[in-house]
Amino acid sequence: MKLLPEVKKVKYPQLDALRFFSVAGVMISHWFSQFAFTEYIPFGDGVLLFFVLSGYLIGNILLEQKESIEVAGDKLSALMHAFKTFYTRRTLRIFPTYYATIFIFYFLKLPSVKDNLVWFLTYTVNFRVMQLEYWLPGSGHMWSLAIEEQFYIVFPFLVFFTPKKYLKGMLFAMIVTGIFSKIILWALNYSLFDISLFSLSSVDYLGIGALLAWLQRYTNVAHRLFEKRKLLLSSSLLILSIVLYLRYHFANALFICVLVPMAFAYFAWTCILICSFGATGRAKKILEWPLFLFLGQISYGLYLYHNLVPTLDILLIREMATIDYLQWTSSALGQAFVHFVFTVVLAILSFRFFEQPISNLKKYFEYRL
């Protein structure tokens, strides 16, 4: 049997900072939802940055594996190995922390988890939120993890069984499917909840991320775009600003559920493109600041726990006598600070003593025969 070459382990350190920025945006949208500025700046769309980033990183892995399968002597064995390795490594990275969190909060009798356990266990909670038409307190943010997992299940089949010459077409089909899914649901008068939470409505974000991986691997388009990164970044910011302006002055569901997310996804795509090659100058210093890199490494825990911390009311500041003398804005900032500290501490402990030891088992499941 011909051995598959070991996959090159390419590190993109600046993408870790993007991970943190995406989670930080979601934190702000949740912790400061009572303030008007969160209505004007789409901090919550940080989750879309994470979708695009996931599409890019997973796309890179799977495209590398597809090439390895094609040069293998026993293609069937190589294919089975690729499937087994991919799903095993994803399981080790995602499942233990996720399910441990779900069960802990189930036994603590958090209502949103206790009453919807099956939906959480099966990674279908996005459909449950669609049914309820409201966010599950403390755990509604897990809808995005459900969509991510659904993507992980299906996408390897699409990549491995699509002939190489049709890969680009398949990725474009994903993008078109996501866009038209949102438009069709809007035209049929579905709610914003249904549109944003329906699984197919997010495949365009994941698809454009995977398309970037394809462009970098098989063309020089991405490199040419990187050479014009200032123009590309400026244009993406301009488009996003125009769309946001139109949204708030001529607001309708089409802008909210289709145009704004797509404009933000284009901006996210541009940032990922630049960071994958390596931003320079002042941007490099910011993106490679050790604190941001570290917070990016524990971003899974930050995202998982950030909405659960205030739900459990781990708010020491409320016990302080001085809280009664603070203005509401100061109180909200103080609470957010306490939320952040507790969330970071939990994420560090989780990463150091639970996630990392389990994730280290991936060394026994390398992408090679």
Secondary structure, 3 states (H helix, E strand, C coil): CCCCCCCCCCCCHHHHHHHHHHHHHHHHHHHCCCCCHHHHCCHHHHHHHHHHHHHHHHHHHHHHHHHHHHHCCCHHHHHHHHHHHHHHHHHHHHHHHHHHHHHHHHHCCCHHHHCCHHHHHCCCHHHHHHHHCCCCCCCHHHHHHHHHHHHHHHHHHHHHHCCHHHHHHHHHHHHHHHHHHHHHHHHCCCCHHHHHHCHHHHHHHHHHHHHHHHHHHHCCHHHHHHHCHHHHHHHHHHHHHHHHHHHHHCCCHHHHHHHHHHHHHHHHHHHHHHHHHCCCHHHHHHHCCHHHHHHHHCHHHHHHHHCHHHHCCCCHHHHCHHHHHCCHHHHHHHHHHHHHHHHHHHHHHHHHHHHHHHHHHHHHCCCCC
